[in-house]
Amino acid sequence: MHEVDMIVDEIKELATLNGPNRPRIGLEMQELGIVHDAAIAIQDGKILETNAQQAIHQKYKARQIIHAQGHLVTPGFVDPHTHPVFAATREQEFAMRVQGATYQDIAKAGGGIRNSARRFQKANKSDIQELTRKNLWRFLNLGTTTIEAKSGYGLSTEAEIKSLEILQELQNTIPLDIVPTFLGAHEIPDEYRQNRRQYIDLIISEMIPLVAQRKLAQYCDVFCETHVFTVEETREILEAGKKFGLLPKLHADELTPTGGAELAAEMHATSADHLVAISDKGIQDMQKSGTVAVLLPATTFFLGSSKYAPGRKMIDAGVPVALATDFNPGSSMTQSMPLVLTIACLYLKMMPSETLAATTINSACAIGMQEHVGSLVPGKQADLLIWDCNSVAYLPYHFGDNLVHTVIKKGKVIKSGHTL
């Protein structure tokens, strides 16, 4: 009998998401690789085997046994679109929206991203780092074990570098995988409003080379939207990023159909995100290119909008669909992927099984982490959740509560409740 580091047993329903390391599309998103009455053997922080409980116990003995007590086990969530590095929250803007102001109204009044940038540039690094640390731990508490994290609230070379440095430093102290993205093209800052070309040149000639030289990011993202960056400007910035080894991502077609999805497909971007106003051609192009559509329904919900991304249409068209929180202080102040599941079921018309695929293996593909996380198969990291429920269908059904009982990251218990 082989001795292993850990066995997780007494699993009523185990969603392995087994299969190839690529996004699930169409009906594949409902195939979760369910094993009943299961157990997992873990060695050196990785999955060694998943199987029926009896088979695991006949083959292995463990130094540590975790009993799931007849509940559901899934992979840890992978959140492929977050903005966790900021200096201050913006609850005053939320109150303005409640009174009828739109996101665009707030931005024109000097709020929004530029408001965050002004406050970020004035804050000291240690204060921002401490707030970011709390933000990152909250992801883990809610069952997210891997995130993509963007800069973008600095909007100056010094501040953007500071943002990415904070992520790099915290990666070494928090048991959360962080995939960093440079988003200097998040907005045109105050001092460049009358000379946007100068700011674009700064991004291309100074920020991108420095970020790449210091290996602070894996991706380059641009907010491609009316009144922010045009399709032509986005292409130019992303091409510059590619020359320095930064892979392209886009905020695309959130408010208006600008052609961002088509550009993402043309550039074979890893993902295009938001896509509330995506065109039919954009859907077709993304299906052909295989670019992952990262949908952010919590943002639409939090902005009080009634127009959601056409998730059902995209899935039926064969577009690989992922889900994310878009955690940020302005338009989506949540780190709860379970809440995202609920909103996606109700307003994107996704099945519960599809939402789990979209927040695990598909979201891992949206940030290039599919070889390491997103499914519970031999060789991948032992990133898994024990839930205070016993079926995948229950996750979006019981909303507004944290049903995560146990979080295991790379084979170590990070969070454990007292009772199930």
N, C-alpha and C positions, 0 to 999 in steps of 0.2 A: 504493500500500500504506500502510495507516494504522499509525502508530507508537503503541505502548502501553507502559505501565510494566512489565508482566510477562506472560509466557506460562508456564503450567505444562503440559508436554506429556509424551509417553510414558506416558500413563495407560492401563493395561489395562482397568480398570473404574472408571467415574466414576458415583457415586450423586448425582444432582442434586437429588432430591426435588422436582422441578418440579411445578407445579400451583398451585391457589389458595392464598391466604394464610389458611388456616383449618385446623383440626385434621383429620387423616386419620382416618376411622372405618371399622370393618369391614374388608372386603377391600382398601380403599384403602391400608391400612397396609403391604401387601405390594408396593405399586407404588412403586418407588424412583427412577423416571426414569433407568434405567441407560443410559449411553452407553459403548460399547466403543471402544478405540483412540482415546481422546479427548484434547482439550486445552482449556485455559481461558485466555481473554484477560481481563486485569485492568487497569483504569485508575482512577486517583484512589481507590484503596482499595476499589473495587467491582467486581463481576462485570460484564464487558462482554458476553461471549458464551461459551457452552459449545458444543462441536461436535466432529465428527470432527477428528483432528489435522491431516489434510491440508487441510481447509477453513480451519482457523484460521491455518495457516502461509501459505496462499495470500492471506489477507486482511490479516494483521497482521505487523509486525515488532516486536520487543520490546527494551527497554533491558536487561531481565534475563530470562533463561530458566531455569526450574527444571525439571529432568528427574525425572519420577517413576519412571523406569527400569522400566516395566512393572508397576507396582503399583496398589493401590487408592487412590482419593481420595474422601473424603466431606466433608460440611460439618463444621465444628467442633461439638463437643457443646455443648448448652445444658442446664445443670443447673438445674432450676426449684425446688429446695428444698435450701438449705444453711444452716448455722449456723456461719460461719467465725470469728466474733468471740468469743473466750473467753480467759480469763486462764491457764488451766492444764488439763492433760489429767487423765483419771480412770481410769488403768489399774488402780488398786486396786479399783475397782468391777467391772471386768472379771474380776479374780481372784475376787471375791465371787460373781459369776454362775457362774463355772466350778465353784465349790463348792456351787452349788444355790440361791443367793439369786435371787429374781425382781426384775424392774425395779421392781415395786411395793414389795417388801421393802426395797430399797435406798433408795427415796424416803421410805418411812416412817421409816427409820433416820437421816434427815437428809442422805442422799446425793442423787444425781440433779441436777436443774436447780437446786434451792436450794443445793446444794453449790457449783455453778459460780457462782451469784449471789454468795454470800458471798466467794468468792475474787476475783471480778471487782471487787466494790466496794472491796476492800482494795488491789488492784493499781494501779500508776500507768499512765497512758495510754500512755506511750512503750513500755513493755514489752508491753502488749497489742497495740499497733500493729505492733511488730516481729514478734510471733508471727503476727498476722493476715497480714502481708505474705508471710511464708513459706508460710502456708496457701494464699494466692491464687496464688502462683507455682506451687505444686504442681498446682493445677487445670490450668494451662496446659501443664505438662510432660506431663500425662496426656491432653491433647487437648480439654479443656474451654475454650471461648473466650468463653462468656457464662454468668453465674450469677445466680440470685436469692439474695440474702444477707439473713438475718434478724438483728435484734437479739434480745433475749430472755434474755440471761444477766446483765442488770443488775438488773431488777425494782425499780428506783427511778427517779425522773425523771432525776436527774443521770446515773446509770449508763446508762440507755437512750439518752439523748442522746449520751453519750460513745461508745457502741457505733456509733450511726449516723454520728456525726462521723468516726470512724475509717474507715468505709467510704467516705464522701464524699472524704476526703483521699487515700486510697489509690487511688481511681478515677483521680485525676489523675496517678498515677505508675506504674501497672501496666497493660499492654496487655490488660486483661480487662474486658469489659462487665459492670457490676455493677448489678443492679436491686434497690434496697433495700426491705425490708419491716419495718415496726414490729411487734414481737411482745412488747409489754409484758405481754400476757395469756398468758404461757408457763407460769406457775405462780403460786401465792399465796406470797409471800415469808414468811420466818420471822416477822417482826414483825407480820404481818397474819393469822396463822393463826386467831386468835380473833375476827377482825373482817374477814372477807373483803369485806364490803360497802364498807368504807372503802377498800380497795385498788382495787376496781372503780371507785369514784367518782374515785379519783386518776387512773386510766387515762383515764377519760372527760373529766374536767374540767380536767386539767393536762397529762398526757402527750400525748394526741392533738392538742389545739390547738397545743402547742409544736412537736411534730414537723411538723405541717402548716405552721405559720407559717414555720419555718426550711427547709421543703422538703427534709426529710431522708429521706422515704420515699414510695414510690408505692402501697404496699399496707398494709393492716392485717390481721393474722393473729391467730387465737385458738386455743389448745389446748382444743378442745371434747371433753371426755372425763370419765368418771367420776372423782371425786376431784380434778378440776382445775376447768374451767369448764362449767357446765350449758348446755344449749341456750338457755335463756332469757337467761342472762348473756352468752353468745356473741352472740346476736342484738342485745342492747343495746349491746355494745361495737362490733360491726361497724356498726350503724346510726349510732353516734356518729362512727365513722371516715368513713363515707360523707358525712356532713354537712360534713366538712372536706376532702373530695376524696380520701380514701384508699380505694382499691378493696378489696373484701373477699376474703379467703382464709381457709381453715380447715384446722387439723389436725383430722381427723374420723374417728370410728369406728375408732381404732387398736386399742384393747383390748376395747371392748364396743360393741354397736350402740346408741349413744345417740340417733341421729337426726341426727347431724351432716351426713351426706350430703343428707338431705332439706332441712335448713336451708340448705345451700349452694345447692341447686337453687332453693329459694324466694327466696333473696336474689340469685340470678344471680351468684354468686361466680365469680371468674375460675377458681379451682380449689378442689378439696377433696383433701386429701392424706392418705396412709396407707391408710385404707379397708379394713383387714384384716377388720374385722367388719361391713362394710356389709350392709344388708338388701336383699332383693329390691326393695322399694319404693324404697330409696335409689338402686339401679341404674336403675330405671325413671325416677325423677325427674331424675337427672343426664342421662340420655339425652335427655329432653325439653327440659331447660334448656340443654344444650350445655356445661355446666360440665366443665372438664377434670379427669379423675381422675389425680392425680399419685401413682404407686405407688412404694414405697420398699422393695424386696425385700432390699436390703443390711441394712436395720435389722432385719428379721425374722431374717435369717441371723445377724447379730452378737449378737442377743439369745438365740440358741439356741432359737428357737421353731419349731414345725413347721407353724404355721398362717399361710399366706401370703394376701395379697389375691387375690381371684378375678379375676385379670387376663384369663384366657381367656374367662370368662363375661361380663365387661364389654365386651371387644372384640366378641364375638359378639352382644351386645345393642345395639351401636351407640354405646356410650359412648366419647368421645374419651379415649384413654389416653396418658399421658406417664410417663416414668421419671426418677428422680432419686436422688442418693446419700444425701440426708439427712445430709451430713457434719456431725458434731458430736462432742464429746469423750466423750459418754456411751453413746449407743446405736448409733452408726454412724461409726466412726473410719476412714473411707475417702473419698478424692476420686476414686476410679477408676470412671468410667462404663463402661469395658470390663468390669470385674468385675460391675457391675450388669446388663450385657447377658447374661452367663453365667447369673447367678442367675435372671433373668427367664425365660430359655429353659427352665431346668430346673424351676423351681418355680411360675412363673406360666403355664407352657405356651405361651409366646409364640414365634413364629417369629423367626429371626435378622433377617429383613427388617423385621418389626414392631418389634423392639427398636430398630433404627436410626431408624425413623420416630418412635418414642416418645421418642428422645433428641435429636432435631433439630427438625423442624417442629412436632411436637405439643408439645414442651417449650417451644419459643419462644412458642406460643400460650398456654401456661400462665402466662406472665409478660408478655404483651402486647408481645412483641418480634418477632412474625411478619412485620412489614413490613421488618425489617432483617436478621434472621438465620434460620437453620434450614433453608435450602435454597440451592443454588448456581444462582441464576437472575439474569438481567440486572437491575441496579439494587440488588441486595442487597450487603451487605458481603462482601468477599472473605475470609471466615473458613473455612479449609479445612485438612484433614489429609491428609498422605501417609503411608500405612501400610506397615509391613514385612510385607505380605501382598498378595494380589491378588484377594480376593473378600470381599463382605460376610459371607458365611456363615462365613468363617474367624475373624471378630472374637470371637464368644462361644466359639468352639471352643478357641482357644489362650488359656487363662486364666492369671492370676497373673503376667503379664509385661506390660511396657509396649511395645507394638508400634508406638507412634506414632513415626514417623521425623522428620517435618517438620510444624511448626505455622505456618500463615500467618494472621495477624490483620490485617484491614483492608489487605490487600495487602502486608504486610511479614513477612519471615521472623522468627519469634520463637524457634523452636527448629529446629535441623537436625542430624541425626545424621551421622556420618562415612561410614558405608556402609549400603547397604540389603541 
